[in-house]
Amino acid sequence: MAVRIRLSRFGRLHRPYFRIIAIDKRRHREGEANEILGSYDPLLKDKNIQVDMDKVQAWIVRGAQVSTGLSNLLKFHGYQLPAKPAKAKADKAPTSKKKAPAGKKGEKQAWVAPSRRAVRKHAAKLKGERKVTTEAAKAKHAAAKAAKAAEEKPAGETPAAEPAKT
């Protein structure tokens, strides 16, 4: 179970009041909490936060994570957040980070959706190819047009000037 320690809003319009709760992170903000750990009233001037740090420590030892907003609020009011439990690395055997072989050539592979970067790179490549082919087609068309114009007019003849009318 993924548990977060976070704020849950109560109170009424323009009169906020928050509870500090331990809750499954997939639940909505005012969902059913596992445990209420304290409260926070932002409208009070002095000592507006009460937290049972022993309960917070117990939840962190069990794997709960404190939300960033709540951790900033606790630090601002002078509460020391408990350290996260250290994971024992000696118990686990070292694992290599190499990927398993994808399979032999010719075998059907599992489909993997392309990343956004790959899609954009492919689109840019196609655009470049289209640009090259259209430029080549334009140059070919211009050369054909010039050849046709040269065919219609012999190169040795120049148009004779018309006599001036008086």
C-alpha positions in Angstrom: 0.0 0.0 0.0 1.4 3.4 -1.0 0.7 5.8 2.0 1.3 9.5 2.0 1.2 11.9 4.9 -0.5 15.0 3.6 -3.0 17.8 4.3 -6.8 17.3 4.0 -8.9 20.4 3.8 -11.9 20.9 6.0 -13.7 24.0 7.2 -15.9 26.2 5.1 -15.6 28.8 2.3 -13.0 31.4 3.2 -12.3 29.6 6.5 -9.8 26.8 5.8 -8.9 24.2 8.3 -6.6 21.3 7.5 -6.0 17.9 9.1 -2.7 16.2 8.8 -3.5 12.6 7.8 -2.0 9.3 6.7 -3.9 8.2 3.6 -3.5 5.9 0.6 -2.1 8.3 -2.1 -4.7 7.1 -4.7 -7.6 8.4 -2.6 -9.0 11.9 -3.1 -8.1 14.8 -0.8 -11.0 14.4 1.6 -11.1 10.6 1.4 -11.2 8.3 4.3 -7.9 8.6 6.1 -6.0 5.7 7.7 -5.1 7.9 10.7 -5.3 11.6 11.7 -1.9 12.8 12.8 -2.6 16.5 13.6 -4.2 19.7 12.5 -3.3 23.0 10.9 -5.3 26.3 11.1 -3.7 28.9 8.8 -5.8 31.7 10.2 -4.5 31.5 13.7 -1.5 33.8 14.5 0.3 31.8 17.1 0.9 28.0 17.2 -1.4 27.2 14.4 -0.1 23.6 13.9 -0.3 20.6 16.1 1.3 17.3 15.1 1.9 14.0 16.8 5.5 13.4 15.6 5.6 9.9 17.2 2.7 8.8 14.9 4.4 10.5 11.9 7.6 8.6 12.7 5.7 5.3 13.0 4.1 5.8 9.6 7.5 6.8 8.0 9.1 3.6 9.4 6.2 1.6 7.7 7.1 3.3 4.4 4.8 6.3 4.2 6.1 9.4 2.4 5.5 13.0 3.5 4.1 15.3 0.8 6.3 18.2 -0.2 3.8 20.8 0.9 3.5 19.3 4.4 7.3 18.9 4.7 7.8 22.6 3.9 5.1 23.5 6.4 6.6 21.4 9.2 10.1 22.8 8.5 8.7 26.4 8.6 7.1 25.8 12.0 10.3 24.2 13.4 9.4 20.5 13.4 12.2 18.2 12.5 11.2 15.5 10.0 12.3 12.0 11.0 14.9 10.4 8.8 13.8 7.8 6.3 14.7 4.3 7.2 17.9 3.0 5.6 17.5 0.1 3.2 19.8 -2.8 3.7 21.8 -3.2 0.5 24.0 -6.0 1.8 21.0 -8.4 1.8 20.4 -8.1 -1.9 22.8 -9.6 -4.5 24.2 -7.1 -6.9 22.0 -7.0 -10.1 23.2 -6.0 -13.5 21.4 -3.3 -15.4 21.6 -5.0 -18.7 18.4 -5.6 -20.6 17.3 -9.0 -21.4 17.8 -9.9 -25.1 14.9 -8.7 -27.2 14.6 -11.9 -29.1 15.9 -13.4 -32.3 15.5 -11.6 -35.6 12.4 -12.7 -37.4 10.5 -13.5 -34.2 7.5 -11.4 -33.4 8.4 -8.7 -30.9 6.2 -7.1 -28.3 4.9 -3.7 -29.5 6.3 -0.7 -27.5 4.8 2.7 -28.0 7.3 5.2 -29.4 8.4 8.1 -27.1 7.4 11.6 -27.9 11.0 12.4 -28.8 11.1 9.5 -31.3 7.9 10.6 -32.9 9.1 14.2 -33.3 12.5 13.0 -34.7 10.7 10.8 -37.2 8.4 13.7 -38.3 11.5 16.0 -38.7 13.2 13.3 -40.9 10.1 12.9 -43.1 9.8 16.7 -43.4 13.5 16.9 -44.6 12.9 14.1 -47.1 9.8 15.9 -48.5 11.7 19.1 -48.7 14.5 17.5 -50.7 12.1 15.8 -53.1 10.1 18.9 -53.7 13.2 21.0 -54.4 14.4 18.3 -56.9 11.0 18.3 -58.6 11.0 22.1 -58.8 14.5 22.1 -60.3 13.4 19.4 -62.8 10.3 21.3 -63.8 12.3 24.6 -64.3 14.8 22.8 -66.5 12.0 21.2 -68.6 10.4 24.6 -68.9 13.6 26.2 -70.0 14.3 23.4 -72.5 10.8 23.8 -74.0 11.2 27.6 -74.3 14.6 27.0 -76.1 13.0 24.5 -78.4 10.3 27.0 -79.5 12.9 29.7 -80.2 16.0 28.9 -82.2 19.1 30.2 -80.5 20.6 31.9 -83.6 17.6 34.1 -84.5 17.1 37.5 -82.9 13.8 39.3 -83.3 14.0 42.0 -86.0 13.2 45.5 -85.0 10.0 46.9 -86.5 10.4 50.0 -88.6 9.3 53.1 -86.9 6.0 54.6 -88.1 6.1 58.2 -89.2 
